Amino acid sequence: MLGIRKNGITVAVVQLPYHKHESLCVMLDDRPNEMIAVASFTSLENAAWFKEILEEMFSVEEDR
């Protein structure tokens, strides 16, 4: 699972059971046992690309 967490909200790319492709899910700290799938990817390649974009978007770079 690759996700971003802030203010008690996690948005993550998750491989759900019984789903062919990975899904975009939201999890809330006040509902720890609930994972809400909001979208699914049309291919494994699209899911991998989205993961790369998330990593790039939220990476922390050192000032030089």
C-alpha positions in Angstrom: 0.0 0.0 0.0 1.3 3.4 -0.9 -0.5 6.3 0.8 -0.4 9.8 2.0 -1.6 10.6 5.5 -2.5 14.0 6.9 -5.0 15.3 9.5 -6.3 11.8 10.2 -7.1 11.1 6.5 -5.2 8.6 4.4 -5.4 8.4 0.6 -3.8 5.2 -0.7 -3.4 2.9 -3.7 -4.4 -0.5 -2.4 -4.8 -4.0 -3.8 -8.2 -5.1 -2.5 -9.2 -8.8 -2.2 -11.3 -10.0 -5.1 -10.4 -7.0 -7.3 -8.4 -7.5 -10.5 -6.7 -4.1 -10.3 -5.5 -1.8 -7.5 -7.9 0.8 -6.1 -7.7 4.3 -4.8 -9.0 4.3 -1.2 -9.7 6.7 1.6 -9.3 5.8 5.3 -10.3 7.9 8.2 -8.7 7.7 11.7 -12.1 7.8 13.3 -13.2 4.8 11.3 -10.1 2.5 11.6 -11.9 -0.6 10.3 -13.3 1.0 7.2 -11.6 1.5 3.8 -13.6 3.3 1.2 -12.7 2.6 -2.5 -13.3 5.7 -4.5 -11.8 4.6 -7.8 -10.1 1.7 -9.5 -7.4 1.7 -12.1 -7.9 0.3 -15.6 -4.6 -1.5 -15.6 -1.6 -2.3 -13.5 0.4 0.1 -15.5 -1.9 3.0 -14.7 -1.8 2.1 -11.0 2.0 2.0 -11.1 2.2 5.3 -12.9 -0.2 6.9 -10.3 2.0 5.6 -7.5 5.1 7.2 -9.1 3.2 10.5 -9.4 2.1 10.3 -5.7 5.7 9.6 -4.6 7.0 12.5 -6.7 4.3 14.9 -5.6 4.8 14.3 -1.9 8.5 13.7 -1.8 10.6 16.0 0.3 13.6 17.5 -1.4 16.5 19.1 0.5 17.3 22.7 -0.1 20.6 23.2 -1.8 
